[in-house]
Amino acid sequence: MNTQFLRFAVGGAIGFVADAGMLYLMIALGLGYFGGRAVSFVFAVWVTWQFNRRFTFQARTDIPVWREFLHYFVAMIGGGAVNYAAYSATVVLLPPSNLLPLIGVAVGAVAGMAVNFATAKWLVFKS
């Protein structure tokens, strides 16, 4: 298996922990499953960008760092839409439980991973 994809998966696992942790915090603060997930997704994108630019891909030196993040964030929107749709279906269709947000984040992360890897590799961190 491609080592770059494996590093991306490690970054995704770190992003998953960040995403789920922030989601539970946002739910505790009253934002609910959907508003909380919007906040946690943005946080997870920032966390995975930090990891991926250092360990998975070469950080771009031809553009300012803030522009690289903006490119990364916009590129993650496609996978994020797949992720959010899978998350939403999970929390709507499964019975309520304390683990429901965590299960939803996991389902969403798996659903959006291939799209996010492709856009990061070929759009954001291209040579």
Secondary structure, 3 states (H helix, E strand, C coil): CCHHHHHHHHHHHHHHHHHHHHHHHHHHCCCHHHHHHHHHHHHHHHHHHHHHHHHHCCCCCCCCHHHHHHHHHHHHHHHHHHHHHHHHHHHHHCCCCCCHHHHHHHHHHHHHHHHHHHHHHHHHCCC
